[in-house]
Amino acid sequence: MVRYTWALANLVLAIAASGLDDTALRRQKYGGEHVIGEPEVYKAACPDYQHYAIFPHRPLSSGPLALPYQRPYIHCRTFTSPVVEKVIEDLTSRMKNKDLARLFENAFPNTLDTTVRWHVDGTQKKPSRSVAPDGSWTGAQSFIVTGDINAEWLRDSTNQLKQYQPLAAKDPKIKNLILGAINTQTEYVIESPYCNAFQPPPPSHLPPTENGQDDNVHPAYEPSRVFECKYELDSLAHFLALGNQFFESTKSSAFLNDRWYLALETVMEIIREQSESTFNVSSGKYERNEYTFRRTTNVGTETLNLGGLGNPLNAGTGLVRSAFRPSDDATILGYLIPANAMMAVELKKTAAILKEVGKDDLSDALTKRASIIRNGVLEHGVVTHKVYGDVFAYEVDGYGSQIMMDDANLPSLLALPLLGFVDINDKIYQNTRKMILAQEGNPYYLQGEGFAAIGGPHIGLQHAWPMSRLVQVMTTDDEDEILNGLTAVLETSKLGLVHESVHVDRVYDYTRIWFAWANSVFAQTILHLAAEKPYLLFGEDASPYLLEQIELS
């Protein structure tokens, strides 16, 4: 509190010294093209956003919830874009529900406003002695933190940037930021492909953050480079997704350099290693997995059993092991179906890009692996439930065991259509959706007097995740389900931001005030509805709003 008050007081003094009042600052739209004075004067006084976000700020929305304005002052924002400001103005001015509009106004730019810890555009000239012989850390670079933790998760950062991808063709700054994010993830994957969360890049000269854990991991990693080393298959799929989305939006192959190809080769090697069974197919003898993880902890989901190996997995499934889930909780059975589904989709998309740039052999190899994984999901990941019929299991082991549940974090079973693995009307998916959105079918579907949604073991049995309710909104055509879901999330966001999780009986009991990924999923949900069902947001006879068609005046 003292730190917050002192920093804010300094900021007020800086504003006063400049002659700009609060109203003038809030009028500074479109990436700061009207900013007066030296931004660094203000940045030195900017409060930590984690402290800033705890308090409601004016002006309040004109709706019944009176939601606060939670964007930092323009001088305190970590990245700005005129196109992003245009989108905010376009949508909020048309949205009928002014509380919903305010939440979008805060959430859509949250990643840019608060989490771009370091970005260079690649044009800076470096002394020849400072350029690594292998070409690492060259070109544009972007370090995108998850929010209140000063580290970058591959999965989180890809999802945090997703709503800006269609704007990359409109704004060179956004394009360069995302290109930098691809390049930075590339270096992370090359150096520590089994790890999920990373420290600031060495060229940034930002200090690393201790995670406070006692971990014993193989392969070993450098703690000054890695924040946490939980092997999650979906982290590597998200690395591919970041490049795939960029290419889809811009048609630019600027990220397809030698370093990226090395990272892709590394991903394929990890897939090969983690497709091996626990026991040798020919001899039946135990074979130690390349990756092991042991943490000193009294929380069972934070480490792997059997000395860091996890439970045995069978051969011949076509599936790829994931030691941890996208929630960072340990898998029970290592063949995590949503992660495999996502990897199959992203490998196929990457293969199409490689085909387009003339890398036919590499493209064919990725296509073949994608097909093997997809067939493995359909053969081993689909089971017959006595109530719901044929459904997707959450985890399997290839021996016939399965875990029947879903978790809020993406990728999830609920999100399979959003991943591109199945159509929303697919019969098996619809059966699965009914199962995982019912307490009778999913032990982590949590409901109470204040909120209902899928949660997971990461927080506990009374905290559901708004993120999963938003995925529910994006995977249905039922308008009542959509509107109820939006209302439910809105009413858990009284501080003007979307939380990681909320207590199902007491929505003021939440985890993480500043969790950029959740805000991005909310923004993506609003953009999805603006394109597909605009009348639900803008009123009857409203025309769709498409990011690809935005024009700056």
DABEL-V515327 format. One record per backbone hydrogen bond with DSSP energy under -0.5 kcal/mol. CO is the residue of the C=O (numbers start at 1). NH is the residue of the N-H. If there is no record, write none. Layout:
((CO:NH) (CO:NH))
//
This chain:
((1:5) (2:6) (3:7) (4:8) (5:9) (6:10) (7:11) (8:12) (9:13) (10:14) (11:15) (12:16) (13:17) (14:18) (15:19) (15:20) (16:19) (21:25) (22:26) (23:27) (25:28) (27:29) (29:32) (29:33) (30:33) (32:35) (37:39) (38:41) (38:42) (39:42) (39:43) (40:44) (42:45) (43:46) (48:51) (48:52) (49:53) (51:54) (51:55) (52:55) (57:69) (63:66) (67:61) (68:70) (73:76) (73:77) (74:77) (81:31) (81:85) (82:86) (83:87) (84:88) (85:89) (86:90) (87:91) (88:92) (89:93) (90:94) (91:94) (91:95) (96:98) (97:101) (98:102) (99:103) (100:104) (101:105) (102:106) (103:107) (104:108) (107:110) (109:113) (110:114) (111:115) (112:79) (113:78) (115:117) (115:145) (118:143) (120:141) (127:130) (128:131) (130:132) (132:135) (135:138) (136:132) (141:120) (142:144) (143:117) (143:118) (143:145) (146:516) (146:517) (149:146) (149:147) (149:151) (151:146) (151:153) (152:198) (153:157) (154:158) (155:159) (156:160) (157:161) (158:162) (161:164) (161:165) (162:165) (164:167) (164:168) (165:168) (167:170) (167:171) (171:175) (172:176) (173:177) (174:178) (175:179) (176:180) (177:181) (178:182) (179:183) (180:142) (180:184) (181:185) (182:186) (183:187) (184:188) (185:189) (186:190) (187:191) (188:192) (192:195) (196:154) (197:227) (197:228) (198:152) (201:204) (201:205) (201:206) (202:205) (213:215) (214:296) (215:217) (216:294) (218:292) (221:223) (222:225) (222:226) (225:199) (228:196) (228:197) (229:231) (230:232) (231:323) (231:324) (232:235) (232:236) (233:236) (233:237) (234:238) (235:239) (236:240) (237:241) (238:242) (239:243) (240:244) (241:245) (242:246) (243:247) (244:248) (245:249) (246:250) (247:251) (253:256) (255:257) (257:261) (258:262) (259:263) (260:264) (261:265) (262:266) (263:267) (264:268) (265:269) (266:270) (267:271) (268:272) (269:273) (270:274) (272:275) (273:276) (274:321) (278:287) (280:284) (285:280) (292:218) (293:304) (294:216) (295:297) (298:300) (299:302) (300:303) (301:330) (304:308) (305:309) (305:310) (306:309) (308:293) (313:278) (313:279) (323:331) (325:328) (329:325) (332:311) (334:322) (334:336) (335:337) (335:396) (336:340) (337:341) (338:342) (339:343) (340:344) (341:345) (342:346) (343:347) (344:348) (345:349) (346:350) (347:351) (348:352) (349:353) (350:354) (351:355) (352:356) (353:357) (354:359) (355:358) (358:360) (359:363) (360:364) (361:365) (362:366) (363:367) (364:368) (365:369) (366:370) (367:371) (368:372) (369:373) (370:374) (371:375) (372:376) (373:377) (374:378) (375:379) (376:380) (376:381) (377:381) (381:383) (381:393) (383:385) (383:391) (385:389) (389:385) (391:383) (394:337) (395:403) (396:335) (397:314) (401:397) (402:404) (403:394) (403:395) (403:405) (404:443) (413:416) (415:418) (415:419) (416:420) (416:421) (416:422) (423:426) (426:430) (427:431) (428:432) (429:433) (430:434) (431:435) (432:436) (433:437) (435:438) (438:441) (438:442) (442:445) (444:446) (444:455) (446:453) (451:448) (453:446) (454:465) (455:408) (456:459) (456:460) (460:456) (460:463) (462:464) (462:504) (464:466) (464:502) (465:468) (465:469) (466:470) (467:471) (468:472) (469:473) (470:474) (471:475) (472:475) (473:476) (477:479) (478:482) (479:483) (480:484) (481:485) (482:486) (483:487) (484:488) (485:489) (486:490) (487:491) (488:492) (489:492) (490:493) (493:496) (501:511) (502:464) (504:450) (504:451) (506:503) (506:509) (508:510) (509:503) (511:500) (511:501) (512:500) (513:515) (514:148) (515:518) (515:519) (516:520) (517:521) (518:522) (519:523) (520:524) (521:525) (522:526) (523:527) (524:528) (525:529) (526:530) (527:531) (528:532) (529:533) (530:545) (533:536) (534:537) (534:538) (535:539) (537:96) (539:542) (544:546) (546:549) (547:550))
//
